Amino acid sequence: MEQLGLFGATASKLKLTRPLAIFDLESTGIDVVKDRIVEISVLRVNPDGTKETKTYRVNPTIPIPIESSMIHGIYDEDVATSPTFKDLAKELFEFMNPCDLAGFNSNKFDVPMLLEEFIRVGISFSIDNRALIDVHRIYTLFEKRTLESAYKFYCDKTLENAHSAEADTLATYEVLMGQLEKYAGELKADVQFLHDFSNEERFLDSGRRFIFTGGKACFNFGKYKGKTVEEVLRTDSGYYNWMMQGDFAQHTKQKLTEIKQSLKRN
């Protein structure tokens, strides 16, 4: 917790109406459907400026490929006696709720992976009304580098223990504070503004299979790309079954089912 003092003086620049959870995951791989979390660290920043960090090692219940272990330094034996995500889910949900979310490349990886884990254990962790700030997206719009380079560029520090979830989480928060200071004339210290700025497109699901176009959920892939989901479900009922049986993210299937159910109600 002592590390938080490094950026405590700049935290007041970020205007919060509700808590902001900055988080980072380490996992067995990068496939959000098949892979699992092995470590998660969350820094919760409250509107009153107080902060709390929680870090968990997680037993993924599947083997960790050696290629992944060589990146984050977590091996099967390191998490053999750790709690599973199911064991941690309730505590983690309460800690991250009702927070807006932030991370480094989080919109493409960390958020989808977290959603899949919650869905697997039967907990509804909705992102529909949360702001999602992707520090990586902000960074690449200005400077196209890695987290280590971002940390050096914005904070003039060397990132120790890179690919440790906690070190990456704390560094991500410091980088966000540095971005607000460096681009003060272009960025607003407002969560909703940062959400809009760091999301290049508005996706309905974590798998990015559905995208909002003209206020309607549309397919973002395949033969129906650009078609509204409602139209396809009405004209090709078999497509729903194909997707539900396919290798799609659970959050994608969940959103598809919600749209289908809304059609029945209407």
DOMAR-540240 format. One record per residue (C-alpha): residue in one letter; x, y, z. Coordinates in steps of 0.25 Angstrom, whole numbers, plus 5000, padded with zeros to 4 digits. Layout:
N
<pt residuo="a" c1="X" c2="Y" c3="Z"/>
...
END
This chain:
266
<pt residuo="m" c1="5000" c2="5000" c3="5000"/>
<pt residuo="e" c1="5012" c2="5009" c3="5002"/>
<pt residuo="q" c1="5013" c2="5010" c3="4987"/>
<pt residuo="l" c1="5000" c2="5018" c3="4986"/>
<pt residuo="g" c1="5007" c2="5030" c3="4992"/>
<pt residuo="l" c1="5015" c2="5031" c3="4979"/>
<pt residuo="f" c1="5003" c2="5037" c3="4972"/>
<pt residuo="g" c1="4993" c2="5041" c3="4983"/>
<pt residuo="a" c1="4996" c2="5056" c3="4980"/>
<pt residuo="t" c1="4991" c2="5055" c3="4966"/>
<pt residuo="a" c1="4978" c2="5046" c3="4969"/>
<pt residuo="s" c1="4970" c2="5058" c3="4972"/>
<pt residuo="k" c1="4971" c2="5062" c3="4957"/>
<pt residuo="l" c1="4962" c2="5051" c3="4953"/>
<pt residuo="k" c1="4947" c2="5054" c3="4956"/>
<pt residuo="l" c1="4939" c2="5042" c3="4961"/>
<pt residuo="t" c1="4925" c2="5041" c3="4963"/>
<pt residuo="r" c1="4926" c2="5026" c3="4967"/>
<pt residuo="p" c1="4938" c2="5017" c3="4970"/>
<pt residuo="l" c1="4948" c2="5014" c3="4959"/>
<pt residuo="a" c1="4954" c2="5000" c3="4959"/>
<pt residuo="i" c1="4967" c2="4999" c3="4951"/>
<pt residuo="f" c1="4971" c2="4985" c3="4949"/>
<pt residuo="d" c1="4980" c2="4975" c3="4942"/>
<pt residuo="l" c1="4980" c2="4960" c3="4939"/>
<pt residuo="e" c1="4990" c2="4949" c3="4937"/>
<pt residuo="s" c1="4985" c2="4937" c3="4930"/>
<pt residuo="t" c1="4987" c2="4923" c3="4924"/>
<pt residuo="g" c1="4987" c2="4930" c3="4911"/>
<pt residuo="i" c1="4980" c2="4940" c3="4902"/>
<pt residuo="d" c1="4967" c2="4932" c3="4898"/>
<pt residuo="v" c1="4956" c2="4938" c3="4906"/>
<pt residuo="v" c1="4947" c2="4926" c3="4903"/>
<pt residuo="k" c1="4957" c2="4915" c3="4907"/>
<pt residuo="d" c1="4967" c2="4921" c3="4916"/>
<pt residuo="r" c1="4966" c2="4925" c3="4931"/>
<pt residuo="i" c1="4971" c2="4935" c3="4941"/>
<pt residuo="v" c1="4983" c2="4932" c3="4949"/>
<pt residuo="e" c1="4985" c2="4945" c3="4956"/>
<pt residuo="i" c1="4977" c2="4958" c3="4957"/>
<pt residuo="s" c1="4980" c2="4971" c3="4964"/>
<pt residuo="v" c1="4970" c2="4982" c3="4966"/>
<pt residuo="l" c1="4973" c2="4996" c3="4971"/>
<pt residuo="r" c1="4959" c2="5003" c3="4975"/>
<pt residuo="v" c1="4960" c2="5018" c3="4975"/>
<pt residuo="n" c1="4948" c2="5024" c3="4983"/>
<pt residuo="p" c1="4942" c2="5038" c3="4980"/>
<pt residuo="d" c1="4947" c2="5043" c3="4993"/>
<pt residuo="g" c1="4961" c2="5040" c3="4989"/>
<pt residuo="t" c1="4963" c2="5027" c3="4997"/>
<pt residuo="k" c1="4969" c2="5015" c3="4991"/>
<pt residuo="e" c1="4970" c2="5000" c3="4993"/>
<pt residuo="t" c1="4978" c2="4989" c3="4986"/>
<pt residuo="k" c1="4974" c2="4975" c3="4986"/>
<pt residuo="t" c1="4983" c2="4964" c3="4979"/>
<pt residuo="y" c1="4979" c2="4949" c3="4977"/>
<pt residuo="r" c1="4986" c2="4937" c3="4972"/>
<pt residuo="v" c1="4976" c2="4928" c3="4965"/>
<pt residuo="n" c1="4976" c2="4913" c3="4963"/>
<pt residuo="p" c1="4971" c2="4913" c3="4948"/>
<pt residuo="t" c1="4967" c2="4898" c3="4949"/>
<pt residuo="i" c1="4974" c2="4896" c3="4936"/>
<pt residuo="p" c1="4989" c2="4894" c3="4933"/>
<pt residuo="i" c1="4997" c2="4907" c3="4931"/>
<pt residuo="p" c1="5005" c2="4906" c3="4918"/>
<pt residuo="i" c1="5020" c2="4908" c3="4920"/>
<pt residuo="e" c1="5020" c2="4919" c3="4909"/>
<pt residuo="s" c1="5010" c2="4927" c3="4918"/>
<pt residuo="s" c1="5018" c2="4924" c3="4931"/>
<pt residuo="m" c1="5031" c2="4929" c3="4925"/>
<pt residuo="i" c1="5024" c2="4943" c3="4923"/>
<pt residuo="h" c1="5017" c2="4945" c3="4936"/>
<pt residuo="g" c1="5025" c2="4936" c3="4945"/>
<pt residuo="i" c1="5014" c2="4928" c3="4950"/>
<pt residuo="y" c1="5015" c2="4913" c3="4949"/>
<pt residuo="d" c1="5005" c2="4901" c3="4952"/>
<pt residuo="e" c1="5011" c2="4899" c3="4966"/>
<pt residuo="d" c1="5010" c2="4913" c3="4970"/>
<pt residuo="v" c1="4995" c2="4913" c3="4969"/>
<pt residuo="a" c1="4992" c2="4898" c3="4973"/>
<pt residuo="t" c1="4987" c2="4902" c3="4986"/>
<pt residuo="s" c1="4981" c2="4916" c3="4982"/>
<pt residuo="p" c1="4966" c2="4918" c3="4982"/>
<pt residuo="t" c1="4958" c2="4916" c3="4969"/>
<pt residuo="f" c1="4951" c2="4928" c3="4963"/>
<pt residuo="k" c1="4938" c2="4922" c3="4968"/>
<pt residuo="d" c1="4944" c2="4923" c3="4982"/>
<pt residuo="l" c1="4947" c2="4938" c3="4980"/>
<pt residuo="a" c1="4936" c2="4942" c3="4971"/>
<pt residuo="k" c1="4927" c2="4948" c3="4982"/>
<pt residuo="e" c1="4937" c2="4955" c3="4989"/>
<pt residuo="l" c1="4943" c2="4961" c3="4976"/>
<pt residuo="f" c1="4929" c2="4965" c3="4971"/>
<pt residuo="e" c1="4926" c2="4972" c3="4983"/>
<pt residuo="f" c1="4940" c2="4980" c3="4983"/>
<pt residuo="m" c1="4938" c2="4984" c3="4968"/>
<pt residuo="n" c1="4923" c2="4987" c3="4969"/>
<pt residuo="p" c1="4918" c2="4998" c3="4966"/>
<pt residuo="c" c1="4931" c2="5002" c3="4960"/>
<pt residuo="d" c1="4935" c2="5008" c3="4946"/>
<pt residuo="l" c1="4946" c2="5000" c3="4940"/>
<pt residuo="a" c1="4960" c2="5004" c3="4935"/>
<pt residuo="g" c1="4972" c2="4996" c3="4931"/>
<pt residuo="f" c1="4983" c2="4995" c3="4920"/>
<pt residuo="n" c1="4977" c2="4988" c3="4907"/>
<pt residuo="s" c1="4966" c2="4985" c3="4917"/>
<pt residuo="n" c1="4955" c2="4986" c3="4907"/>
<pt residuo="k" c1="4961" c2="4976" c3="4897"/>
<pt residuo="f" c1="4966" c2="4966" c3="4908"/>
<pt residuo="d" c1="4964" c2="4968" c3="4923"/>
<pt residuo="v" c1="4949" c2="4972" c3="4923"/>
<pt residuo="p" c1="4945" c2="4961" c3="4913"/>
<pt residuo="m" c1="4953" c2="4950" c3="4921"/>
<pt residuo="l" c1="4947" c2="4955" c3="4934"/>
<pt residuo="l" c1="4933" c2="4955" c3="4929"/>
<pt residuo="e" c1="4935" c2="4940" c3="4924"/>
<pt residuo="e" c1="4940" c2="4936" c3="4938"/>
<pt residuo="f" c1="4928" c2="4943" c3="4945"/>
<pt residuo="i" c1="4918" c2="4936" c3="4935"/>
<pt residuo="r" c1="4924" c2="4923" c3="4937"/>
<pt residuo="v" c1="4921" c2="4923" c3="4952"/>
<pt residuo="g" c1="4907" c2="4929" c3="4950"/>
<pt residuo="i" c1="4909" c2="4943" c3="4954"/>
<pt residuo="s" c1="4904" c2="4955" c3="4946"/>
<pt residuo="f" c1="4915" c2="4965" c3="4945"/>
<pt residuo="s" c1="4909" c2="4975" c3="4935"/>
<pt residuo="i" c1="4917" c2="4986" c3="4928"/>
<pt residuo="d" c1="4905" c2="4992" c3="4921"/>
<pt residuo="n" c1="4905" c2="5004" c3="4930"/>
<pt residuo="r" c1="4919" c2="5005" c3="4934"/>
<pt residuo="a" c1="4930" c2="5014" c3="4928"/>
<pt residuo="l" c1="4941" c2="5006" c3="4922"/>
<pt residuo="i" c1="4954" c2="5014" c3="4921"/>
<pt residuo="d" c1="4965" c2="5007" c3="4913"/>
<pt residuo="v" c1="4979" c2="5014" c3="4917"/>
<pt residuo="h" c1="4985" c2="5006" c3="4905"/>
<pt residuo="r" c1="4976" c2="5012" c3="4895"/>
<pt residuo="i" c1="4978" c2="5026" c3="4900"/>
<pt residuo="y" c1="4993" c2="5024" c3="4900"/>
<pt residuo="t" c1="4993" c2="5018" c3="4886"/>
<pt residuo="l" c1="4985" c2="5030" c3="4881"/>
<pt residuo="f" c1="4997" c2="5039" c3="4886"/>
<pt residuo="e" c1="5009" c2="5030" c3="4887"/>
<pt residuo="k" c1="5010" c2="5016" c3="4881"/>
<pt residuo="r" c1="5018" c2="5008" c3="4891"/>
<pt residuo="t" c1="5017" c2="4997" c3="4902"/>
<pt residuo="l" c1="5013" c2="4999" c3="4917"/>
<pt residuo="e" c1="5028" c2="4999" c3="4921"/>
<pt residuo="s" c1="5030" c2="5010" c3="4911"/>
<pt residuo="a" c1="5018" c2="5018" c3="4915"/>
<pt residuo="y" c1="5022" c2="5017" c3="4930"/>
<pt residuo="k" c1="5036" c2="5023" c3="4926"/>
<pt residuo="f" c1="5030" c2="5033" c3="4917"/>
<pt residuo="y" c1="5019" c2="5039" c3="4926"/>
<pt residuo="c" c1="5025" c2="5036" c3="4940"/>
<pt residuo="d" c1="5040" c2="5036" c3="4937"/>
<pt residuo="k" c1="5042" c2="5023" c3="4944"/>
<pt residuo="t" c1="5046" c2="5009" c3="4941"/>
<pt residuo="l" c1="5035" c2="4998" c3="4943"/>
<pt residuo="e" c1="5040" c2="4987" c3="4952"/>
<pt residuo="n" c1="5033" c2="4974" c3="4952"/>
<pt residuo="a" c1="5026" c2="4976" c3="4939"/>
<pt residuo="h" c1="5015" c2="4965" c3="4936"/>
<pt residuo="s" c1="5013" c2="4964" c3="4951"/>
<pt residuo="a" c1="4998" c2="4968" c3="4952"/>
<pt residuo="e" c1="5000" c2="4977" c3="4964"/>
<pt residuo="a" c1="5012" c2="4984" c3="4958"/>
<pt residuo="d" c1="5004" c2="4986" c3="4945"/>
<pt residuo="t" c1="4992" c2="4991" c3="4952"/>
<pt residuo="l" c1="4999" c2="5002" c3="4960"/>
<pt residuo="a" c1="5007" c2="5006" c3="4948"/>
<pt residuo="t" c1="4994" c2="5007" c3="4939"/>
<pt residuo="y" c1="4988" c2="5016" c3="4949"/>
<pt residuo="e" c1="5001" c2="5025" c3="4950"/>
<pt residuo="v" c1="5001" c2="5025" c3="4934"/>
<pt residuo="l" c1="4986" c2="5030" c3="4934"/>
<pt residuo="m" c1="4990" c2="5041" c3="4944"/>
<pt residuo="g" c1="5002" c2="5045" c3="4935"/>
<pt residuo="q" c1="4993" c2="5045" c3="4923"/>
<pt residuo="l" c1="4983" c2="5055" c3="4929"/>
<pt residuo="e" c1="4994" c2="5064" c3="4933"/>
<pt residuo="k" c1="5002" c2="5063" c3="4920"/>
<pt residuo="y" c1="4989" c2="5065" c3="4911"/>
<pt residuo="a" c1="4982" c2="5074" c3="4920"/>
<pt residuo="g" c1="4977" c2="5083" c3="4908"/>
<pt residuo="e" c1="4972" c2="5071" c3="4901"/>
<pt residuo="l" c1="4967" c2="5061" c3="4912"/>
<pt residuo="k" c1="4957" c2="5064" c3="4922"/>
<pt residuo="a" c1="4958" c2="5058" c3="4936"/>
<pt residuo="d" c1="4945" c2="5052" c3="4935"/>
<pt residuo="v" c1="4942" c2="5037" c3="4935"/>
<pt residuo="q" c1="4931" c2="5038" c3="4924"/>
<pt residuo="f" c1="4940" c2="5046" c3="4915"/>
<pt residuo="l" c1="4951" c2="5036" c3="4917"/>
<pt residuo="h" c1="4941" c2="5025" c3="4914"/>
<pt residuo="d" c1="4937" c2="5031" c3="4901"/>
<pt residuo="f" c1="4951" c2="5035" c3="4897"/>
<pt residuo="s" c1="4957" c2="5021" c3="4899"/>
<pt residuo="n" c1="4946" c2="5013" c3="4893"/>
<pt residuo="e" c1="4948" c2="5014" c3="4878"/>
<pt residuo="e" c1="4935" c2="5007" c3="4875"/>
<pt residuo="r" c1="4923" c2="5003" c3="4884"/>
<pt residuo="f" c1="4922" c2="4988" c3="4885"/>
<pt residuo="l" c1="4910" c2="4981" c3="4891"/>
<pt residuo="d" c1="4918" c2="4969" c3="4895"/>
<pt residuo="s" c1="4932" c2="4965" c3="4900"/>
<pt residuo="g" c1="4935" c2="4957" c3="4888"/>
<pt residuo="r" c1="4932" c2="4969" c3="4879"/>
<pt residuo="r" c1="4923" c2="4961" c3="4870"/>
<pt residuo="f" c1="4912" c2="4972" c3="4872"/>
<pt residuo="i" c1="4913" c2="4986" c3="4870"/>
<pt residuo="f" c1="4904" c2="4998" c3="4871"/>
<pt residuo="t" c1="4901" c2="5005" c3="4858"/>
<pt residuo="g" c1="4890" c2="5016" c3="4858"/>
<pt residuo="g" c1="4885" c2="5012" c3="4871"/>
<pt residuo="k" c1="4883" c2="4997" c3="4867"/>
<pt residuo="a" c1="4891" c2="4985" c3="4871"/>
<pt residuo="c" c1="4898" c2="4979" c3="4858"/>
<pt residuo="f" c1="4906" c2="4968" c3="4854"/>
<pt residuo="n" c1="4921" c2="4971" c3="4853"/>
<pt residuo="f" c1="4925" c2="4958" c3="4846"/>
<pt residuo="g" c1="4922" c2="4948" c3="4836"/>
<pt residuo="k" c1="4911" c2="4947" c3="4825"/>
<pt residuo="y" c1="4902" c2="4957" c3="4833"/>
<pt residuo="k" c1="4912" c2="4967" c3="4836"/>
<pt residuo="g" c1="4905" c2="4981" c3="4836"/>
<pt residuo="k" c1="4891" c2="4974" c3="4838"/>
<pt residuo="t" c1="4883" c2="4977" c3="4851"/>
<pt residuo="v" c1="4883" c2="4965" c3="4860"/>
<pt residuo="e" c1="4868" c2="4967" c3="4861"/>
<pt residuo="e" c1="4866" c2="4966" c3="4846"/>
<pt residuo="v" c1="4875" c2="4953" c3="4845"/>
<pt residuo="l" c1="4868" c2="4946" c3="4857"/>
<pt residuo="r" c1="4854" c2="4949" c3="4850"/>
<pt residuo="t" c1="4859" c2="4944" c3="4836"/>
<pt residuo="d" c1="4869" c2="4933" c3="4840"/>
<pt residuo="s" c1="4865" c2="4926" c3="4853"/>
<pt residuo="g" c1="4876" c2="4915" c3="4851"/>
<pt residuo="y" c1="4887" c2="4926" c3="4852"/>
<pt residuo="y" c1="4883" c2="4927" c3="4867"/>
<pt residuo="n" c1="4885" c2="4912" c3="4869"/>
<pt residuo="w" c1="4898" c2="4912" c3="4861"/>
<pt residuo="m" c1="4904" c2="4923" c3="4870"/>
<pt residuo="m" c1="4899" c2="4917" c3="4883"/>
<pt residuo="q" c1="4906" c2="4904" c3="4879"/>
<pt residuo="g" c1="4919" c2="4911" c3="4873"/>
<pt residuo="d" c1="4932" c2="4914" c3="4880"/>
<pt residuo="f" c1="4927" c2="4928" c3="4884"/>
<pt residuo="a" c1="4929" c2="4936" c3="4897"/>
<pt residuo="q" c1="4919" c2="4933" c3="4907"/>
<pt residuo="h" c1="4916" c2="4948" c3="4908"/>
<pt residuo="t" c1="4913" c2="4948" c3="4893"/>
<pt residuo="k" c1="4903" c2="4937" c3="4895"/>
<pt residuo="q" c1="4897" c2="4944" c3="4907"/>
<pt residuo="k" c1="4895" c2="4957" c3="4899"/>
<pt residuo="l" c1="4889" c2="4949" c3="4887"/>
<pt residuo="t" c1="4879" c2="4942" c3="4896"/>
<pt residuo="e" c1="4875" c2="4955" c3="4902"/>
<pt residuo="i" c1="4872" c2="4961" c3="4889"/>
<pt residuo="k" c1="4864" c2="4948" c3="4885"/>
<pt residuo="q" c1="4856" c2="4949" c3="4898"/>
<pt residuo="s" c1="4853" c2="4964" c3="4896"/>
<pt residuo="l" c1="4847" c2="4960" c3="4882"/>
<pt residuo="k" c1="4838" c2="4950" c3="4888"/>
<pt residuo="r" c1="4833" c2="4960" c3="4898"/>
<pt residuo="n" c1="4830" c2="4970" c3="4887"/>
END
